[in-house]
Amino acid sequence: MPGDSTVNFNLLHRTCKLVVLLCFLHISVTVVFYVRSLDIRFAFVQNQQSHELTPRVTHRLEYTGLTGEPEPKATESKKEEAADVQPEVEKAEEPVEKLEKCPETSPLLVGPLRVEFHTPVSLELIKKENPNLQPGGRFKPKDCEALQKVAVIIPFRKRDEHLKYWLYYLHPILQRQQLDYGVYVINQDGDEIFNRAKLLNVGYAEALKEYDYECFIFSDVDLIPMDDRNTYKCFSQPRHLSVSMDKFGFRLPYNQYFGGVSSMSKEQYLKINGFPNNYWGWGGEDDDIYNRMAGWDALWLLTNDVAGRRVRGLASKGMSISRPSGEVGKCRMIRHDRDKQNEPNPQRFDRIAHTRETMYKDGINSLSYKVVKTDRFDLFTKITVDVGKP
C-alpha cells in the first residue's frame, strides 16, 4: 500500500506541474496577443488622426492664399490647393471684352413714320416705353459701340406740351439709330426777349461739361422727323436735317435756309466761332449761321481782291451744307401761335449783312450766361439759364 501511495503522489505531482506549465503557456500566448492588439489599435488611431488633420491644413492654405500671407512649405496636396486658388485671382483681373463698332447704317431703322399730335402723351408713358434710358435722357447701345457721341440741344421756354411730343417720338428714333446720346433742354429764365442762338451756344458749352461729345444736334422743340433714316448725327460737312417741313409744303423755302434742325461736329462748330449771341427775338440767326459756314469762299475772294491779302483763317472755313433727300428729310411741325417776347427782330437784316465783321468777336468766345438751375430728369436734362437782355 505504501508503494501505491508513492506512485499516486508522483503522478499527481507531475500532473500539477503539467497543468501549471499549460497555464503559464496560455498566459504567455494571451499576453502576446494582447500586446499585438494594442499595436493595431494604436496604429488605427494614428491613421484616423492624420485624416482628420488634413482638411484643417487645406483650409489654412486657402485663407493664406487669398489674403496674400506667405505660404509655408507644404506637401503635394498643399501645392495642388494653391494651384486651385490662383486661377480665381487671375479670372477676376481679366479686362471686359470690348464691343464691336455699330454699323454705319443701323439695322433697326424702319423708314417712314406716322407722326400725329391729336392724342396727348404723358412723361410717365414715355418713360415706360423707353426703359433703357439713363437719368438725364442719356442712352448708349448695349450690343455695339456707337460711332458718335451726340448731344441734342433744344432751346426752350414754356413749351412743355411740345416737349412731350418731341420726347415721345425722338427717343425711340435716336435709340434705333444706335447713337450714344444725351438730350439737353436749355430753358431761358425770366421773361426777357427770347434768344435762340445764344441758348444753343449755352447748350454746347454745358453738354461738354458732362461728356466728351463729338457731335451736336441743334433742334427746335416743335419739329418731329417723319423718317428714322434721317440720322441725327454729324457728317463731313454741316448737316441741315429738317429739309422738307409740312409748314412749307414739304419743300425747302430757299437754298440758304438752315433753320429747324441741324448738326455740326465740334470742329465745324469751332471753325465758325459757334453761333451769334446778339439776335434777340424771332428770325435772322439761321441766316447768320449759314453765312458763317457756307459763304466764306466768296467773302474770302472779295477781301483778297480789295485788300490784296487774306483775312486770317477764312480760307480754311469754306464749308458746304449737306442735306438728306427731300423724302427722307420730311418733318412735321406742331402748330402753335408765336410765343410772347419772341417778336420778329427788326435788326436782323442789318446784322446778317455784317456777319463777316462780327463773327470773330460774337460767338462762343464771347458767350456769357449764368446757370440758374440744372435738373436731371428721367427723359432729359433741363438747364435753366439767365442769358441777360438786349
C-alpha positions in Angstrom: 0.0 0.0 0.0 2.8 2.4 0.8 4.2 1.8 -2.7 0.8 2.6 -4.3 0.5 5.8 -2.4 4.0 6.9 -3.6 3.1 6.2 -7.2 -0.1 8.2 -6.9 1.7 11.1 -5.3 4.3 11.2 -8.1 1.6 11.1 -10.8 -0.4 13.9 -9.1 2.8 15.9 -8.8 3.6 15.6 -12.5 0.0 16.3 -13.4 0.1 19.5 -11.4 3.4 20.6 -13.0 1.9 20.0 -16.4 -1.2 22.0 -15.5 0.9 24.8 -14.2 3.0 24.7 -17.4 -0.1 24.8 -19.6 -1.4 27.7 -17.6 1.8 29.6 -18.0 1.8 28.9 -21.7 -1.8 30.1 -22.0 -1.0 33.2 -20.1 2.1 33.9 -22.3 0.0 33.4 -25.5 -2.7 35.7 -24.1 -0.2 38.4 -23.2 1.4 38.2 -26.7 -1.9 38.6 -28.5 -3.0 41.4 -26.1 0.2 43.4 -26.9 -0.3 42.9 -30.6 -3.9 44.1 -30.4 -2.7 47.2 -28.6 -0.3 48.0 -31.5 -3.0 47.5 -34.0 -5.4 49.8 -32.1 -2.7 52.5 -31.7 -1.9 52.4 -35.5 -5.6 52.7 -36.3 -6.0 55.7 -34.0 -2.9 57.4 -35.6 -4.3 56.8 -39.1 -7.6 58.3 -38.1 -6.0 61.4 -36.6 -3.9 62.0 -39.7 -7.0 62.0 -41.8 -8.8 64.4 -39.5 -5.8 66.9 -39.6 -5.6 67.0 -43.4 -8.7 69.3 -44.0 -7.5 71.7 -41.4 -4.2 72.2 -43.2 -6.1 72.6 -46.6 -8.4 75.3 -45.1 -5.4 77.3 -43.8 -3.9 77.2 -47.3 -7.0 78.7 -48.8 -7.0 81.5 -46.3 -3.3 82.4 -46.7 -3.6 82.2 -50.4 -6.5 84.8 -50.6 -5.0 87.2 -48.0 -1.6 87.2 -49.6 0.3 85.9 -46.5 3.4 83.8 -47.1 2.6 80.1 -47.5 4.6 77.5 -45.5 6.4 74.7 -47.2 3.7 72.2 -47.9 3.2 68.7 -49.3 2.0 67.9 -52.8 -1.6 68.4 -51.5 -0.8 71.9 -50.4 0.7 72.8 -53.8 -2.4 71.5 -55.6 -4.7 73.6 -53.3 -2.6 76.7 -54.0 -2.8 76.0 -57.7 -6.6 75.8 -57.4 -6.8 79.2 -55.8 -4.6 81.0 -58.3 -6.9 80.8 -61.4 -9.7 82.5 -59.5 -7.5 85.6 -58.8 -6.4 85.8 -62.5 -10.0 85.4 -63.7 -11.1 88.4 -61.6 -8.5 90.6 -63.3 -9.5 89.8 -66.9 -10.5 93.0 -68.8 -14.1 93.4 -70.0 -14.5 92.4 -73.6 -14.7 95.5 -75.9 -17.8 95.8 -78.1 -17.6 96.0 -81.8 -18.4 99.2 -83.6 -22.0 99.7 -84.6 -22.7 99.6 -88.4 -22.7 102.8 -90.4 -26.4 102.2 -91.1 -28.4 100.8 -88.2 -30.2 97.6 -89.0 -33.0 98.7 -86.6 -34.4 101.5 -88.8 -37.9 101.2 -90.1 -38.2 104.1 -92.6 -41.2 106.4 -92.9 -43.2 107.1 -89.7 -46.7 108.2 -88.8 -46.5 111.4 -86.8 -49.6 113.0 -85.3 -50.4 115.3 -82.4 -54.1 114.6 -81.8 -53.6 112.3 -78.7 -51.9 113.8 -75.6 -48.9 112.0 -74.2 -47.5 111.9 -70.7 -44.0 111.7 -69.4 -44.9 108.5 -67.5 -45.9 106.8 -70.8 -42.7 107.9 -72.5 -40.6 106.6 -69.6 -42.4 103.3 -69.6 -41.9 102.9 -73.4 -38.1 103.7 -73.1 -36.9 101.5 -70.2 -33.2 101.6 -71.3 -32.8 105.4 -70.9 -30.4 106.5 -68.2 -31.1 109.6 -65.9 -30.8 112.9 -67.8 -32.1 111.4 -71.0 -28.9 109.5 -71.7 -28.6 106.3 -73.8 -25.9 104.2 -75.5 -26.3 100.8 -77.3 -25.7 97.7 -75.3 -24.6 95.3 -78.1 -22.2 97.6 -80.0 -20.1 100.8 -79.6 -21.8 103.8 -81.1 -20.0 105.6 -83.9 -20.7 109.0 -82.5 -21.3 110.7 -79.1 -24.2 113.1 -79.8 -25.6 115.9 -77.7 -29.1 117.0 -78.7 -29.6 120.7 -77.8 -33.1 122.2 -77.6 -33.7 125.9 -77.0 -36.7 126.2 -74.8 -39.2 128.3 -72.9 -42.8 127.5 -71.8 -43.3 124.7 -74.4 -43.9 121.8 -72.2 -46.6 120.1 -74.3 -44.4 120.3 -77.4 -41.5 118.8 -75.4 -43.6 115.8 -74.5 -44.3 115.1 -78.2 -40.7 115.6 -79.0 -39.5 113.1 -76.3 -42.3 110.6 -77.3 -41.2 110.4 -80.9 -37.4 111.2 -80.8 -36.2 108.9 -78.0 -37.2 105.7 -79.9 -35.8 107.1 -83.2 -32.4 108.0 -81.6 -32.2 104.6 -80.0 -32.9 102.8 -83.2 -30.2 104.9 -84.8 -27.7 103.4 -82.3 -26.4 106.7 -81.0 -24.6 107.4 -77.7 -26.7 110.5 -77.0 -28.0 112.9 -74.3 -30.9 115.3 -74.5 -30.3 118.9 -73.1 -33.3 121.3 -72.8 -31.8 124.8 -72.4 -34.5 126.8 -70.7 -34.3 130.6 -70.9 -35.1 132.1 -67.4 -37.3 135.1 -66.9 -39.5 136.9 -69.5 -36.9 138.9 -71.5 -36.9 138.6 -75.3 -36.1 135.1 -76.4 -32.6 134.4 -77.8 -32.5 131.1 -79.6 -28.9 131.2 -80.9 -27.4 132.1 -77.6 -29.3 129.2 -75.9 -27.7 126.9 -78.5 -24.3 128.2 -77.5 -25.1 127.6 -73.9 -26.2 124.0 -74.7 -22.9 123.3 -76.5 -20.9 124.6 -73.5 -22.9 122.9 -70.8 -23.1 119.5 -72.6 -19.3 119.3 -72.9 -19.0 119.7 -69.1 -20.8 116.4 -68.7 -19.4 114.2 -71.5 -16.9 114.3 -74.4 -19.5 114.8 -77.1 -18.2 114.8 -80.7 -21.4 115.8 -82.5 -24.2 118.4 -81.7 -27.8 118.4 -82.9 -29.5 121.8 -82.6 -33.2 121.2 -82.8 -36.4 123.3 -82.3 -38.8 121.6 -79.9 -41.7 121.6 -82.3 -40.1 119.7 -85.2 -40.5 115.9 -85.5 -38.8 113.8 -88.2 -41.1 111.6 -90.3 -38.4 109.0 -91.2 -35.8 107.4 -88.9 -33.4 107.1 -91.8 -32.8 110.8 -91.3 -30.0 110.1 -88.9 -29.3 112.6 -86.1 -25.5 112.5 -86.4 -22.7 114.6 -87.9 -21.2 114.4 -91.4 -18.1 115.7 -93.1 -20.0 118.9 -93.7 -22.6 120.7 -91.5 -25.9 119.0 -92.0 -29.3 120.6 -92.4 -31.8 117.8 -91.3 -35.2 119.5 -91.5 -35.3 120.0 -95.3 -38.9 119.1 -96.0 -41.2 120.6 -93.5 -45.0 120.4 -93.8 -45.1 124.1 -92.9 -43.5 124.8 -96.3 -45.4 122.2 -98.2 -42.5 119.7 -97.8 -40.2 121.9 -99.8 -37.1 123.9 -98.9 -38.2 127.6 -98.7 -34.9 128.8 -100.1 -31.5 127.3 -100.7 -29.7 129.2 -97.8 -32.3 128.0 -95.3 -30.6 126.4 -92.2 -33.4 126.6 -89.6 -35.2 123.9 -87.7 -32.9 121.1 -87.1 -29.1 120.9 -87.9 -26.0 119.1 -86.9 -22.3 120.1 -86.5 -19.3 118.4 -85.3 -17.2 120.1 -82.6 -14.6 121.0 -85.2 -17.1 122.5 -87.5 -18.8 124.5 -84.7 -15.5 126.0 -83.5 -14.4 126.9 -87.0 -17.3 129.4 -87.2 -17.0 130.5 -83.6 -20.3 129.0 -82.7 -23.5 131.0 -83.2 -24.2 134.7 -82.8 -25.3 135.9 -79.3 -26.9 139.2 -80.4 -30.0 138.0 -82.2 -32.9 138.9 -79.8 -36.3 137.9 -80.9 -37.5 135.9 -83.9 -35.5 135.4 -87.1 -32.1 136.1 -88.6 -29.8 133.8 -86.6 -30.3 130.9 -89.1 -29.1 133.1 -92.0 -26.2 134.4 -89.9 -25.1 130.8 -89.2 -25.4 129.9 -92.9 -23.2 132.9 -93.8 -20.6 131.8 -91.2 -20.5 128.3 -92.8 -21.1 128.5 -96.5 -20.5 132.0 -97.6 -16.8 132.3 -96.8 -15.3 131.2 -100.0 -16.9 134.2 -101.8 -16.1 136.5 -98.9 -12.5 135.5 -98.9 -12.2 136.2 -102.6 -13.7 139.6 -102.1 -11.3 140.5 -99.3 -8.4 139.2 -101.3 -9.2 141.3 -104.3 -9.8 144.6 -102.5 -7.2 144.5 -99.7 -4.6 142.3 -101.5 -4.3 140.0 -98.6 -6.1 137.1 -97.0 -8.3 137.5 -93.9 -7.0 135.3 -91.1 -8.4 131.8 -91.2 -11.2 132.4 -93.7 -9.6 130.3 -96.4 -9.9 127.2 -94.3 -13.5 127.7 -93.4 -15.1 127.1 -96.8 -17.8 124.6 -95.9 -20.9 123.5 -97.8 -24.2 122.3 -96.3 -25.2 118.7 -96.7 -28.8 117.5 -96.6 -30.8 114.3 -96.8 -33.2 113.7 -99.7 -36.5 115.5 -99.6 -38.3 112.3 -98.9 -36.0 111.2 -96.0 -35.8 114.7 -94.6 -39.6 115.2 -94.1 -40.6 116.8 -90.8 -43.9 117.8 -89.1 -44.2 120.9 -87.1 -46.5 121.2 -84.1 -48.8 124.1 -84.9 -48.8 127.0 -82.4 -49.1 130.7 -82.0 -46.0 132.8 -81.9 -44.5 132.9 -78.4 -44.7 136.1 -76.3 -41.4 138.0 -76.1 -40.3 136.4 -79.4 -41.5 139.0 -81.9 -39.6 139.5 -85.2 -36.2 141.0 -84.7 -36.2 144.4 -86.5 -32.4 144.5 -86.6 -32.0 141.0 -88.2 -31.3 142.1 -91.8 -28.7 144.6 -90.8 -26.9 142.1 -88.6 -27.0 139.4 -91.4 -25.3 141.9 -93.7 -22.4 142.3 -91.3 -21.7 138.7 -90.4 -18.1 138.9 -91.7 -17.3 141.7 -89.3 -19.0 140.3 -86.3 -18.4 136.5 -86.4 -14.9 136.6 -84.8 -16.0 138.7 -81.8 -19.6 137.5 -81.4 -19.9 133.7 -80.7 -18.7 131.0 -78.4 -15.7 133.1 -77.5 -17.8 135.9 -76.2 -20.6 133.8 -74.6 -21.7 134.9 -71.1 -24.6 133.5 -69.0 -25.5 132.2 -65.6 -26.8 128.8 -64.8 -29.8 129.2 -62.5 -30.7 125.5 -62.1 -29.9 122.1 -63.5 -32.5 119.3 -63.3 -31.6 115.7 -64.5 -35.0 114.1 -65.2 -35.5 110.6 -66.4 -36.1 111.7 -70.0 -33.9 114.8 -70.4 -31.5 117.3 -68.7 -33.1 120.7 -68.2 -30.7 123.6 -67.7 -32.3 126.9 -66.8 -30.1 129.9 -67.6 -30.1 133.6 -67.4 -28.8 134.9 -70.8 -29.2 138.6 -70.0 -31.2 141.0 -72.1 -30.6 143.2 -75.2 
